[in-house]
Amino acid sequence: MIGRALQRCAPVLLGTKVVSWITGVAGKFPVARIFWPRPYLLSMLREIRLANPGNLPYLHRCNERYNEGFMAKITYVEFNGTEHVVEVATGLTVMEGARDNGIPGIEADCGGACACSTCHVYVAPEWVEKLPEKDPMEEDMLDFAYQPDAARSRLTCQLKVTDALEGLVVHMPEKQI
C-alpha cells in the first residue's frame, strides 16, 4: 500500500507548484496521464487543502484515506464481453472514471453535461435499486440513446461515485449515438 500512497501523494510532498504543473500537463497532454492519472491528481489536490505539504505524517494520513475506500472499484463490460475493472476516485462520475482510464465504449461527447447520450450504459440488474433515481433531464436524454432499457439504462455522467458504489457493474451498449 505504501507504493500507492507514494504514487498519490509524492507530488504534494514536493510542493503545490509541482502539483499545479502536473495538473496542467495532464489536462493537455495524454502522455502525462500514464504517470499521473486524473483521479489521482484530483484526490491529491483535495488532500493539499487538508494537510501541510512536505510533512511526513501527511503521507501516512494519505495512505489511511486510500485504505478507507477513497477509490471505488467499478467494472465496465464492453458489448463483446471484455471486462475492465478500474478504481475510480469518489466524487468523480462513472463516466469520468471510464474516460480517465481509457475504457472503450463510453464516448462522453458533452463532457458530462447531460447534453447527449454517448455515455449510456446498462446497469447490472442487482445494482438498479441501489442507485439514485434518474432525474427528468437524464430520462429525457435516454430517449436519444441506442436501445434504452427503461429499468437498466443510465447515463454514467449522472452517477457520482461514492463508497456505496464499490463493485458497481455497468454494461456498454453495442454502440453510442
Order of alpha helices (4+ residues) and beta strands (2+ residues): alpha-alpha-alpha-alpha-alpha-beta-beta-alpha-beta-alpha-beta-beta
